[in-house]
Amino acid sequence: MFDPKKLLDDLLGSKIPGTGSTVRDKAGQATQLAKDNPLAAGALVAVLLGTGAGRQVTGTALKVGGLAAIGGLAYKAYQNYKAGNAPEQTAAAPQAEPQLLPPPADNSFHPSQAPQGETEFALTLIRAMIAAAKADGHIDDEERKKIGDKLSLSGIGSEAEQFLMAELDAPLDLDSIVAAAQTDAQKVELYTASRLAIDPDTRAERGYLDLLAGRLKLPDALVDHVEATVSSVKVPIEASANPQVNPRW
């Protein structure tokens, strides 16, 4: 069985323990494949390579690991919301290498506080991210093959590949995604992970995120803070230090 926590790290581009590279770096080997057959916008590229719509999550934000990074972003958004800050203040903050800390250990946003356990909640977040990445329409057989090819190059392992492809093929089950969030903090984290996976540039993507926020019963002002917080750690690929990522993705 694959490790969901490590897979979440890999999908977000966090550092692979014991190496100086990320799965996103390795997947740069598929650059020519992407040039010849670019994936449809909003496909799983956001999840698989940590990129989407020409933007990617900055490296500094993910040094704490995928699960803690999502918790940290959600916690930061929630704290700003409770403090009555304006979301525009976060969105206007410098985007180059923003600092991100995990939530306090005794806080409900910290991974160790997950009632279902860190591993199970990491799996929930991965499923939520994949659902968001599929939100703008179907993925045909040709696109599915391209995704499979990139997964094979990424080095995440056959079991993780099989899981991701199965999730890709599975019909959307929003009820199970929403029900998997067992605390108010996890509801914010689930939305945060979904927003990290995509940049909502289509009506379908925006509509999915709005539907998700509504089903999770998140206040509009809190959603605005999550949007601003996630935007603050996503930068244009052209500005990334990683030249292997194709800006066309």
C-alpha positions in Angstrom: 0.0 0.0 0.0 1.3 3.4 -0.9 1.7 6.2 1.7 -1.0 8.8 1.2 1.0 11.4 3.2 4.0 11.0 0.9 1.8 11.0 -2.2 0.3 14.3 -1.1 3.8 15.7 -0.7 4.7 14.5 -4.2 1.6 15.9 -5.8 2.2 19.3 -4.3 5.8 19.3 -5.2 7.2 19.0 -1.7 10.8 17.8 -1.3 11.2 14.0 -1.5 12.9 12.8 1.7 16.5 12.1 1.2 16.7 13.8 -2.2 17.1 17.3 -3.6 14.3 16.8 -6.1 10.6 16.6 -6.4 8.2 14.6 -8.4 7.4 17.7 -10.3 11.1 17.9 -11.3 11.2 14.3 -12.4 8.1 14.8 -14.4 9.9 17.5 -16.4 11.3 14.5 -18.4 7.9 14.5 -20.0 8.4 18.0 -21.4 8.5 16.9 -25.1 5.3 14.8 -24.6 3.5 17.9 -23.3 4.8 20.0 -26.1 3.4 17.6 -28.7 0.2 16.9 -26.9 -0.6 19.5 -24.2 -3.2 18.4 -21.7 -6.6 20.0 -21.8 -6.8 22.9 -19.3 -8.0 21.8 -15.9 -7.0 18.2 -16.4 -5.0 16.4 -13.7 -1.8 18.4 -14.5 -2.6 20.6 -11.5 -2.5 17.6 -9.2 0.2 15.5 -10.8 2.8 18.2 -11.4 1.8 20.9 -8.9 1.0 23.3 -11.8 -2.1 24.5 -13.5 -3.1 27.4 -15.7 0.5 28.7 -15.8 1.0 28.9 -12.0 2.5 26.7 -9.4 2.9 26.6 -5.6 6.1 28.1 -4.4 8.8 25.9 -2.9 9.1 27.7 0.4 5.4 27.2 1.1 5.8 23.5 0.8 9.0 22.9 2.9 6.8 21.8 5.8 5.3 19.0 3.8 2.0 18.7 1.9 -0.4 17.9 4.8 1.1 20.5 7.1 1.2 23.0 4.2 -2.5 22.7 3.5 -3.2 22.9 7.2 -1.0 26.0 7.5 -2.7 27.7 4.6 -6.1 26.9 5.9 -5.1 28.0 9.4 -3.7 31.3 8.1 -6.9 32.0 6.1 -9.1 31.2 9.1 -7.0 33.4 11.5 -7.2 36.4 9.1 -10.9 35.8 8.7 -11.5 35.7 12.5 -9.4 38.8 12.9 -11.5 40.7 10.5 -8.7 41.4 8.1 -9.4 42.3 4.5 -8.6 39.5 2.0 -7.1 42.1 -0.3 -4.2 42.5 2.3 -3.2 38.9 1.9 -3.6 38.9 -1.9 -1.4 42.0 -2.2 1.4 40.5 -0.1 4.7 39.8 -1.9 4.4 36.4 -3.6 8.1 35.6 -4.0 8.9 32.8 -1.5 6.2 33.6 1.2 6.9 32.0 4.5 4.5 29.3 5.7 4.5 27.6 9.1 2.4 24.6 10.1 -0.5 25.2 12.5 0.3 25.0 16.3 0.4 21.4 17.5 -2.6 21.8 19.8 -4.7 23.4 17.1 -7.5 21.6 15.2 -5.8 22.6 11.9 -2.7 20.6 12.8 -2.4 17.2 11.0 -2.0 15.4 14.3 -5.4 16.5 15.4 -7.3 14.7 12.6 -9.9 12.5 14.2 -9.6 9.9 11.4 -5.8 10.0 11.5 -3.3 11.8 9.3 -3.1 9.1 6.8 -6.8 8.8 6.1 -7.2 12.6 6.0 -4.3 12.9 3.5 -6.2 10.4 1.3 -9.3 12.6 1.6 -7.4 15.7 0.5 -5.9 13.9 -2.5 -9.4 12.8 -3.6 -10.7 16.3 -3.2 -7.8 17.7 -5.3 -8.4 15.2 -8.1 -12.1 16.0 -8.1 -11.3 19.7 -8.4 -8.9 19.0 -11.2 -11.6 17.2 -13.2 -14.2 19.9 -12.7 -14.0 21.5 -16.1 -15.1 18.5 -18.1 -14.4 15.0 -19.2 -11.0 13.6 -19.9 -11.0 11.4 -23.0 -9.0 8.3 -23.6 -6.1 10.1 -25.3 -5.8 12.6 -22.4 -6.0 9.8 -19.9 -3.1 8.0 -21.7 -0.9 11.2 -21.5 -1.6 11.5 -17.8 -0.7 7.8 -17.3 2.6 8.4 -19.2 3.5 11.3 -17.0 2.7 9.3 -13.9 5.0 6.5 -15.1 7.8 9.0 -15.5 7.2 10.7 -12.1 8.5 7.7 -10.1 5.7 7.8 -7.5 5.3 4.0 -7.7 2.8 1.6 -9.3 0.3 1.5 -6.4 0.1 5.2 -6.3 -0.3 5.3 -10.1 -3.1 2.8 -9.9 -4.9 4.8 -7.2 -4.6 8.1 -9.1 -5.8 6.6 -12.3 -8.8 4.9 -10.5 -9.7 8.2 -9.0 -9.4 9.8 -12.3 -11.9 7.4 -13.8 -14.3 7.4 -10.8 -17.5 9.5 -11.1 -17.6 12.6 -8.9 -19.0 11.8 -5.4 -19.3 15.2 -3.7 -21.3 13.7 -0.9 -18.5 11.5 0.2 -15.9 14.3 -0.2 -17.9 16.6 2.0 -18.8 13.9 4.5 -15.1 13.1 4.9 -14.4 16.4 6.6 -15.1 15.6 10.3 -14.3 19.0 11.9 -14.9 22.6 11.0 -11.1 23.0 10.5 -11.1 20.0 8.0 -13.8 21.7 6.0 -11.6 24.7 5.5 -8.6 22.4 4.7 -10.6 20.4 2.2 -11.6 23.6 0.3 -8.0 24.9 0.6 -6.7 21.7 -1.0 -9.2 21.9 -3.8 -8.3 25.5 -4.5 -4.6 24.6 -4.5 -5.2 22.0 -7.2 -6.6 24.5 -9.7 -6.8 28.1 -10.8 -10.5 28.5 -11.5 -10.3 30.0 -15.0 -13.5 28.4 -16.3 -17.1 28.6 -15.3 -17.1 24.9 -14.5 -14.1 25.2 -12.2 -15.5 28.3 -10.4 -18.9 26.6 -10.2 -17.4 23.5 -8.6 -15.5 25.5 -6.0 -18.6 27.5 -5.2 -20.7 24.3 -4.9 -18.1 22.8 -2.7 -17.9 25.8 -0.4 -21.7 25.8 -0.2 -21.9 22.1 0.7 -19.2 22.6 3.3 -21.2 25.6 4.7 -18.2 27.9 4.6 -19.0 31.6 5.1 -18.4 33.7 1.9 -15.9 35.9 3.8 -13.9 32.8 4.9 -13.9 31.5 1.3 -12.5 34.9 0.2 -9.7 34.6 2.7 -8.8 31.1 1.5 -8.8 32.3 -2.1 -6.5 35.2 -1.2 -4.2 33.0 0.9 -3.8 30.3 -1.8 -3.2 33.0 -4.4 -0.4 34.5 -2.3 1.6 31.2 -2.5 1.0 30.5 -6.2 3.3 32.2 -8.7 3.6 32.3 -12.5 5.6 29.3 -13.8 7.8 31.7 -15.7 9.0 33.1 -12.4 9.8 29.7 -11.0 13.3 28.7 -10.4 12.5 25.3 -12.0 13.2 25.6 -15.7 12.0 22.1 -16.4 8.3 23.0 -16.0 6.8 23.9 -19.3 5.0 27.3 -19.1 2.4 26.0 -21.6 1.1 23.6 -18.9 
